[in-house]
């Protein structure tokens, strides 16, 4: 998964197109950044159990207290700085 793929998924999610974003991150289940985005997407969907699974796959703490859209913006900022 490239950084551009991840950015596209985030931009789609922020625009309200959860399904298209989900399809992108599902394409690479072994990429930690894709898994992190995947977790935030499941939080947007309201599927906390699945989100916890993807946080573990990403090696990230469960961010249930944070707004998932803010989390996606934070991931985006991390990707654009790298």
N, C-alpha and C positions, 0 to 999 in steps of 0.2 A: 504494500500500500504506500503510495507516495504522499508527501505532504499536501500536494495539490488535491489529491483524492479526498483527504481528510478535510481540507478547507472547503471543498465543494459540498461534502456531506454536512458540515456545520452550517454553511450558508443556506442550504436547502432547509435544514431544521429550523433555523432562525426565521426563515420566510414562511414557515408553517407546513412545509412538505416533509413531514416525518417519514412517510413511507419511502420516498426516494432516497432520503438520507440513510435510512436503515438498510436499504438494498446495497448501497455503496460500502458501508462498514461490514456488512455480512460477507463481503467478497474475500476478506482476509481476517480470519478468526485468530490468527497468531500474532498480529501486529498490536503492540501494546496501546498505541494511540487510537487505533480503530476500536479496540475494546473499550477504552475510556469513553470515547464518543458514544459507542453502543450503549454503555451504562447510562449515560445522561439521556439518551433517546428513550430508553425504557422507563426512566423516571418521568419523562414528559408524558409517556403513555399511561403512567400510573401502575406500572408493573415492577414494584420494588424488589420482589424476589429475583426476577431476572436481572434487574439492575445490579443487585448485590453480586450475582455470579460474574457479571462483566467487570465490575470493579475489581474482584479478585483476579480475574484474567489479566487486567491491566496493571495489577500491582499498585492500585490506588485505594485510598480510604473511601469508605462509603460516604457520599456527600449528601445524604438525605435531608440535612438541615438547610442546604443551600438551594437557591432557585436553579433549576436545571438549565434555563436559558442563560443565566449568568455564568454557570459552569461551562457551557459551550463557548461563550464569549472568551472566557479565561483560557480554554484550550486553544481557541483561535489565536489569541494574543501570543501564547507560547509558541505556536507553529510559525507565526510571522516574524518572530524575533530570531528564531533558529537559523 
